[in-house]
Amino acid sequence: MWLIILAFAAAIATPIWYAKAEEDKYMLKLLCLILWGATIMVLVDHTMGFLTEGGEFFELTPGATVLGFTMLTAALVIWEIALLLKDPKGVLYKKKNE
């Protein structure tokens, strides 16, 4: 389930970033990179586990769902920390001469 959650979030974030790609003020490119990187990592993990151990490819348990939303939350927190450090609107780091 965590593969589905991350892939769905990446698939939603990508067109939003692409629509605003000229002025990537909110660093949506970084969010897409984080989400697609995590999705590819989970896909490789699921593929290797399926090939070596067999069983189900998609894990549809409540624990897997919680893990998927936890990974999505971690990705969003990392993106928001990077966004706060960049401060595109100058709210946190105001210039002294204004």
Backbone as CSV, one residue per row, in Angstrom:
resi,resn,N_x,N_y,N_z,CA_x,CA_y,CA_z,C_x,C_y,C_z
1,MET,0.823,-1.199,0.000,0.000,0.000,0.000,0.867,1.262,0.000
2,TRP,2.040,1.174,0.596,2.882,2.371,0.648,3.390,2.738,-0.732
3,LEU,3.588,1.755,-1.609,3.970,2.049,-2.982,2.846,2.811,-3.691
4,ILE,1.618,2.405,-3.472,0.475,3.057,-4.108,0.320,4.493,-3.606
5,ILE,0.463,4.691,-2.304,0.305,6.028,-1.720,1.380,6.982,-2.238
6,LEU,2.627,6.534,-2.245,3.707,7.405,-2.718,3.603,7.676,-4.217
7,ALA,3.250,6.661,-4.996,3.111,6.864,-6.444,1.951,7.810,-6.749
8,PHE,0.862,7.688,-6.010,-0.282,8.580,-6.209,0.088,10.026,-5.859
9,ALA,0.797,10.215,-4.753,1.215,11.566,-4.364,2.186,12.154,-5.384
10,ALA,3.112,11.339,-5.886,4.056,11.815,-6.896,3.341,12.147,-8.197
11,ALA,2.350,11.338,-8.547,1.601,11.588,-9.778,0.744,12.842,-9.673
12,ILE,0.333,13.219,-8.487,-0.428,14.459,-8.302,0.507,15.665,-8.265
13,ALA,1.647,15.532,-7.603,2.580,16.661,-7.461,3.248,17.030,-8.779
14,THR,3.466,16.060,-9.657,4.188,16.329,-10.901,3.446,17.287,-11.833
15,PRO,2.152,17.080,-12.136,1.494,18.074,-13.002,1.341,19.445,-12.359
16,ILE,1.221,19.474,-11.039,1.151,20.774,-10.358,2.469,21.515,-10.538
17,TRP,3.585,20.799,-10.367,4.890,21.418,-10.585,5.043,21.846,-12.042
18,TYR,4.625,20.991,-12.964,4.805,21.285,-14.380,4.000,22.515,-14.801
19,ALA,2.847,22.706,-14.203,2.030,23.870,-14.535,2.674,25.162,-14.048
20,LYS,3.483,25.089,-13.017,4.118,26.282,-12.451,5.637,26.219,-12.578
21,ALA,6.148,25.528,-13.592,7.583,25.280,-13.716,8.402,26.536,-14.001
22,GLU,7.802,27.540,-14.667,8.578,28.731,-14.993,9.062,29.449,-13.737
23,GLU,8.200,29.587,-12.784,8.579,30.229,-11.526,8.375,29.223,-10.394
24,ASP,9.367,28.409,-10.182,9.280,27.357,-9.167,9.552,27.973,-7.795
25,LYS,8.695,28.919,-7.425,8.889,29.675,-6.191,8.785,28.777,-4.953
26,TYR,7.896,27.817,-4.993,7.654,26.979,-3.822,8.382,25.642,-3.879
27,MET,9.366,25.528,-4.736,10.246,24.367,-4.815,9.469,23.071,-5.015
28,LEU,8.464,23.103,-5.869,7.702,21.890,-6.170,8.554,20.859,-6.893
29,LYS,9.600,21.316,-7.569,10.527,20.388,-8.213,11.187,19.492,-7.174
30,LEU,11.553,20.062,-6.037,12.153,19.282,-4.959,11.153,18.280,-4.388
31,LEU,9.908,18.693,-4.230,8.881,17.777,-3.729,8.693,16.607,-4.686
32,CYS,8.644,16.889,-5.980,8.509,15.813,-6.967,9.702,14.875,-6.921
33,LEU,10.876,15.446,-6.786,12.084,14.615,-6.713,12.057,13.708,-5.483
34,ILE,11.652,14.235,-4.359,11.559,13.438,-3.134,10.528,12.320,-3.299
35,LEU,9.352,12.668,-3.816,8.279,11.671,-3.942,8.611,10.602,-4.978
36,TRP,9.138,10.997,-6.136,9.493,9.995,-7.141,10.674,9.150,-6.680
37,GLY,11.625,9.747,-5.976,12.743,8.968,-5.436,12.272,7.928,-4.442
38,ALA,11.360,8.320,-3.558,10.818,7.372,-2.592,9.996,6.290,-3.283
39,THR,9.245,6.666,-4.310,8.441,5.693,-5.044,9.328,4.660,-5.740
40,ILE,10.390,5.121,-6.378,11.314,4.192,-7.042,12.001,3.301,-6.019
41,MET,12.378,3.859,-4.870,13.008,3.063,-3.818,12.074,1.952,-3.341
42,VAL,10.803,2.286,-3.117,9.833,1.303,-2.652,9.538,0.282,-3.746
43,LEU,9.488,0.713,-5.004,9.267,-0.214,-6.103,10.398,-1.241,-6.183
44,VAL,11.634,-0.789,-6.054,12.772,-1.708,-6.067,12.697,-2.653,-4.862
45,ASP,12.342,-2.132,-3.708,12.223,-2.963,-2.510,11.145,-4.035,-2.694
46,HIS,9.983,-3.633,-3.210,8.904,-4.596,-3.436,9.297,-5.639,-4.493
47,THR,9.959,-5.194,-5.554,10.360,-6.115,-6.619,11.370,-7.133,-6.114
48,MET,12.372,-6.668,-5.384,13.384,-7.592,-4.858,12.769,-8.556,-3.844
49,GLY,11.896,-8.052,-2.989,11.231,-8.921,-2.026,10.338,-9.945,-2.707
50,PHE,9.647,-9.541,-3.756,8.773,-10.454,-4.492,9.580,-11.518,-5.218
51,LEU,10.709,-11.127,-5.815,11.519,-12.085,-6.558,12.256,-13.064,-5.652
52,THR,12.677,-12.607,-4.491,13.446,-13.496,-3.607,12.567,-14.324,-2.682
53,GLU,11.482,-13.747,-2.192,10.662,-14.440,-1.214,9.293,-14.862,-1.733
54,GLY,8.839,-14.265,-2.825,7.508,-14.561,-3.348,6.451,-13.831,-2.541
55,GLY,5.238,-14.306,-2.600,4.154,-13.687,-1.852,3.476,-12.596,-2.654
56,GLU,2.828,-11.690,-1.945,2.085,-10.609,-2.587,3.014,-9.455,-2.944
57,PHE,2.750,-8.839,-4.088,3.537,-7.676,-4.482,3.038,-6.425,-3.765
58,PHE,1.721,-6.244,-3.718,1.130,-5.111,-3.019,0.661,-5.569,-1.647
59,GLU,1.175,-4.947,-0.634,0.814,-5.274,0.739,-0.348,-4.369,1.156
60,LEU,-1.516,-4.936,1.344,-2.715,-4.152,1.624,-3.156,-4.315,3.073
61,THR,-2.226,-4.186,3.991,-2.544,-4.309,5.415,-2.652,-2.917,6.032
62,PRO,-3.287,-2.823,7.197,-3.340,-1.511,7.871,-1.951,-0.970,8.215
63,GLY,-1.028,-1.855,8.565,0.335,-1.415,8.866,1.025,-0.811,7.656
64,ALA,0.794,-1.396,6.482,1.384,-0.857,5.251,0.771,0.487,4.892
65,THR,-0.514,0.653,5.188,-1.171,1.933,4.932,-0.607,3.019,5.849
66,VAL,-0.434,2.686,7.102,0.149,3.642,8.057,1.572,3.991,7.643
67,LEU,2.332,2.999,7.192,3.700,3.249,6.748,3.715,4.169,5.524
68,GLY,2.770,3.970,4.613,2.688,4.827,3.432,2.408,6.277,3.789
69,PHE,1.452,6.486,4.683,1.146,7.867,5.091,2.270,8.461,5.941
70,THR,2.981,7.635,6.689,4.136,8.120,7.454,5.251,8.569,6.512
71,MET,5.493,7.796,5.475,6.521,8.186,4.498,6.113,9.441,3.730
72,LEU,4.843,9.555,3.409,4.348,10.759,2.742,4.496,11.976,3.645
73,THR,4.176,11.819,4.916,4.334,12.915,5.875,5.796,13.316,6.011
74,ALA,6.690,12.339,6.068,8.123,12.643,6.163,8.602,13.406,4.930
75,ALA,8.138,13.011,3.752,8.519,13.718,2.522,8.021,15.157,2.546
76,LEU,6.795,15.360,3.000,6.246,16.716,3.073,6.971,17.564,4.112
77,VAL,7.366,16.969,5.222,8.105,17.707,6.259,9.470,18.130,5.726
78,ILE,10.162,17.232,5.030,11.469,17.576,4.457,11.321,18.710,3.442
79,TRP,10.284,18.638,2.610,10.037,19.694,1.622,9.727,21.024,2.303
80,GLU,8.929,20.998,3.346,8.585,22.244,4.033,9.779,22.836,4.771
81,ILE,10.656,22.010,5.313,11.875,22.523,5.950,12.744,23.217,4.902
82,ALA,12.902,22.586,3.739,13.685,23.210,2.667,13.025,24.506,2.197
83,LEU,11.707,24.514,2.155,10.981,25.722,1.753,11.156,26.838,2.776
84,LEU,11.110,26.501,4.051,11.323,27.509,5.086,12.744,28.057,5.059
85,LEU,13.715,27.196,4.771,15.100,27.662,4.698,15.323,28.581,3.499
86,LYS,14.643,28.308,2.387,14.772,29.176,1.215,14.006,30.474,1.413
87,ASP,12.839,30.403,2.050,12.000,31.553,2.353,11.730,32.404,1.109
88,PRO,10.956,31.877,0.143,10.765,32.578,-1.123,10.037,33.915,-1.015
89,LYS,9.218,34.110,-0.019,8.495,35.378,0.125,9.202,36.345,1.073
90,GLY,10.306,35.929,1.667,11.044,36.809,2.559,10.337,37.092,3.869
91,VAL,9.554,36.167,4.346,8.809,36.378,5.576,9.696,36.166,6.797
92,LEU,10.494,35.110,6.779,11.332,34.821,7.948,12.602,35.667,7.986
93,TYR,13.208,35.851,6.831,14.461,36.580,6.747,14.225,37.891,6.007
94,LYS,13.652,38.858,6.685,13.414,40.155,6.051,14.727,40.910,5.911
95,LYS,14.804,41.658,4.854,16.013,42.439,4.615,16.027,43.639,5.550
96,LYS,17.211,43.992,6.005,17.367,45.073,6.990,16.986,46.439,6.437
97,ASN,17.179,46.665,5.134,16.959,47.990,4.583,15.524,48.221,4.108
98,GLU,14.595,47.377,4.443,13.199,47.593,4.035,12.443,48.327,5.116
